[in-house]
């Protein structure tokens, strides 16, 4: 199972790197083309044109299930 340790994307239009740090922490890039939400709880992406508006930068950690 994977645990989210960093919820982040880079906007391919304005170059902003945005990070959602908490659940329901929606962050939008400066040009408004994309957003990230969910903190370390879930990954949610928003975009104005298509999913090519951003590059995924999130980081995960493998955890063992007991």
N, C-alpha and C positions, 0 to 999 in steps of 0.2 A: 504494500500500500504506500502511496506517496502522500507526504505532508507538505503543504505550501510553506516555504520559508520567506519568499519574497514575491509579491504580486505586482508585476511591473511590465510596461510596454514602452516602446519608443515610437513617437509619431513620425511617419515617413514624410510628412509635409512640412512641419515646422522644426523637427529635430528634438522636441521636448522629450525627456525621459520622465515618465510619471509613475508614481508608486501609490498603491492603496495600502494603508497601514492598519486599518481596523475594519471590522464588519460594517457594512453600509457606509464606507468612506469612499464616495464617488469622487474621482479626481479627473479633470478634463485638461487636455493640453491647451497651450495659449492660443492656438488658431481654431480650436473648437472641433477639430476633425475626428478626435477619438477620445475615449474615456476608459477608465479602469475602475473596478469596484470589487469589494469582497474581502479585502485584507487577507489574512491567512486562513479564512474560513471557506471561501469559494472564489472562483475566477469568473468575472463577468466583464465583457467587453462591449463598448458601444462605438459606432463609427458613422461618419456622415455619408461616405460614398460606398466603400467596400472594405472587406477585411484585409485588403492590401494597403490600407491607410496606416497600418501599424506593424511593428515587428515585435514579436513576443520575447520578453526578457525574464519571465518568471523563473524562479529557482525552486527546486523541490528537494526533499530528503526522503530516502526510502526508510520506512519503519516496518518492523516485524509485527505481525498480528499474533496475539496469544490466544 
